[in-house]
Amino acid sequence: MTAEFAGKVVLVTGAASGIGRATALAFGARGASVMIADVDEQGARDTASAIGDDARAGVVETDVSDERAVARMVGETVARFGRLDGACNIAGISVEPKPFVEHTRAEWQRVIDVDLTGVFLCMQFELRQMLVQGNGGVIANVSSGAGVVPAPGQPHYTAAKHGVLGLTKQAAQEYARDGIRVNAVLPGQTETEPMRAYLDAQPDGGERLLRRMPMGRMARPDEIADSIVWLCSDASSYVSGVSLLVDGAQIAR
């Protein structure tokens, strides 16, 4: 790996597992100092250990739906590393799919709180810090293919992921002259632990789902992470306000 992010500080939420963990590891391998944030503190510490450099890996337990926790997350990042150059807002949840009319208000609120309000809160505090620093920055939000097409049986998830794209575009235009770029990555089906468990629970082991995918397989978390890293790199210096589908042509819009 190169050291293209040497001297840079990157905050990654949802970094205890899955795409978040792969993203934190990718930045760490490229020389960045990484603040690893997750509600699962032990999982976050495991990610930090995998980076293998205590001086460049910090951990902060964070519920992104809690404004005070988000403020503390950004504050601890700056206290530990001195600045914030990049932020990857990946933390998210979903619930069991079922018909639209059967979802409860509590289910709706919990998904919206984490997947949409959580991104809004993270962006607010990240942007404030970048503006104080005065030398730009970059934010990558993780939406989903459900940001452009419905996720069957998950109206709250679909609404939240569409909303993330709106927040991304809003901030990208508003802060472009401040040198801050904001983009979104929209992963397709990715082989995380929850997805693997879901497929294993299907009578055919998920074969029917895999056959419907143009590439015949799901994405690996590191493949999604690589797209996030690219959007945060100098190689994408004129890319902002973009919603990047990383789904192996599944939607192909």
JOVENVEN-V259327 format. One record per residue. N is the residue number from 1. SS is DSSP state (h for helix, s for strand, l for the rest). BURIAL is + if it has 24 or more other C-alpha atoms within 12 Angstrom, else -. D_CENTER is the distance of its C-alpha to the mean C-alpha in Angstrom with 1 decimal. Layout:
N SS BURIAL D_CENTER
N SS BURIAL D_CENTER
This chain:
1 l - 21.7
2 l - 22.3
3 l - 22.0
4 l - 20.5
5 l + 18.3
6 l - 21.2
7 l - 21.7
8 l + 18.2
9 s + 16.1
10 s + 12.3
11 s + 10.3
12 s + 7.3
13 s + 6.5
14 l + 6.8
15 l + 8.5
16 l + 11.6
17 l + 11.2
18 h + 10.0
19 h + 7.2
20 h + 6.1
21 h + 9.8
22 h + 10.5
23 h + 8.4
24 h + 10.3
25 h + 13.4
26 h + 13.2
27 h + 13.2
28 h + 15.8
29 h + 17.9
30 l + 18.0
31 l + 19.5
32 l + 16.9
33 s + 17.2
34 s + 14.0
35 s + 13.5
36 s + 11.8
37 s + 11.1
38 s + 11.3
39 l + 14.0
40 l + 15.3
41 h - 17.0
42 h - 18.9
43 h + 16.0
44 h + 14.4
45 h + 17.9
46 h + 18.1
47 h + 15.1
48 h + 16.9
49 h + 20.1
50 h + 18.8
51 h + 18.1
52 l - 21.8
53 l - 22.5
54 h - 22.8
55 h - 23.3
56 h + 19.9
57 s + 17.7
58 s + 17.5
59 s + 16.3
60 s + 16.0
61 s + 15.9
62 l + 14.0
63 l + 13.9
64 l + 11.7
65 l + 14.3
66 l - 17.0
67 h - 17.7
68 h - 19.8
69 h + 17.3
70 h + 14.7
71 h + 17.7
72 h + 18.6
73 h + 15.3
74 h + 15.6
75 h + 19.3
76 h + 19.2
77 h + 17.0
78 h + 19.8
79 h - 22.5
80 h + 21.5
81 h + 20.8
82 l - 22.4
83 l + 19.9
84 l + 16.3
85 l + 15.7
86 s + 12.0
87 s + 8.9
88 s + 5.2
89 s + 4.0
90 l + 1.9
91 l + 5.7
92 l + 7.8
93 l + 11.3
94 l + 13.9
95 l + 17.7
96 l - 20.6
97 l - 21.5
98 l - 24.8
99 l - 26.9
100 h - 25.8
101 h - 28.8
102 h - 28.2
103 l - 25.0
104 l - 25.8
105 h - 25.0
106 h - 23.4
107 h + 21.0
108 h + 20.1
109 h + 19.7
110 h + 17.5
111 h + 14.9
112 h + 15.2
113 h + 15.1
114 h + 11.8
115 h + 9.9
116 h + 11.6
117 h + 13.6
118 h + 11.0
119 h + 9.0
120 h + 12.5
121 h + 13.6
122 h + 11.0
123 h + 11.8
124 h + 15.4
125 h + 15.8
126 h + 13.8
127 h + 16.0
128 h + 19.0
129 h + 18.8
130 h + 18.4
131 h + 21.3
132 h - 23.4
133 h - 23.0
134 l - 24.1
135 l - 23.0
136 l + 19.8
137 s + 16.3
138 s + 13.1
139 s + 9.8
140 s + 6.9
141 s + 5.2
142 s + 3.8
143 l + 7.3
144 l + 9.6
145 h + 13.2
146 h + 14.1
147 h + 13.3
148 l + 16.5
149 l - 18.5
150 l - 19.1
151 l + 17.8
152 l - 21.2
153 l - 22.1
154 l + 19.0
155 h + 19.8
156 h + 17.6
157 h + 14.4
158 h + 15.7
159 h + 16.6
160 h + 13.3
161 h + 11.3
162 h + 14.2
163 h + 14.1
164 h + 10.6
165 h + 12.4
166 h + 15.3
167 h + 13.7
168 h + 12.3
169 h + 15.8
170 h - 17.5
171 h + 16.1
172 h + 16.5
173 h - 20.1
174 h - 20.9
175 l + 19.9
176 h + 20.8
177 h - 24.1
178 h - 22.6
179 l + 21.0
180 s + 17.4
181 s + 15.3
182 s + 12.4
183 s + 10.8
184 s + 8.5
185 s + 7.8
186 s + 9.4
187 s + 9.7
188 l + 13.1
189 l + 14.4
190 s + 13.0
191 l + 15.2
192 l + 13.5
193 h - 16.1
194 h - 16.0
195 h + 16.4
196 h - 19.1
197 h - 20.9
198 h - 20.9
199 h - 22.5
200 h - 24.9
201 l - 26.1
202 l - 27.1
203 l - 30.8
204 l - 30.2
205 l - 27.4
206 l - 25.0
207 h - 27.3
208 h - 27.6
209 h - 23.9
210 h + 23.7
211 h - 26.8
212 l - 25.2
213 l - 22.5
214 l - 24.0
215 l - 23.2
216 l - 24.3
217 l - 21.3
218 l + 17.7
219 s + 15.1
220 l + 14.6
221 h + 11.3
222 h + 12.6
223 h + 13.2
224 h + 9.7
225 h + 9.0
226 h + 12.1
227 h + 11.2
228 h + 8.3
229 h + 11.2
230 h + 13.6
231 h + 12.2
232 l + 12.3
233 l + 15.8
234 h - 19.2
235 h - 19.6
236 h - 17.7
237 l - 19.5
238 l - 20.7
239 l + 17.5
240 l + 16.1
241 l + 15.5
242 l + 14.6
243 s + 12.8
244 s + 12.6
245 s + 13.3
246 s + 12.9
247 l + 15.0
248 l + 18.3
249 l - 20.2
250 l + 19.8
251 l - 19.7
252 l - 21.2
253 l - 21.6
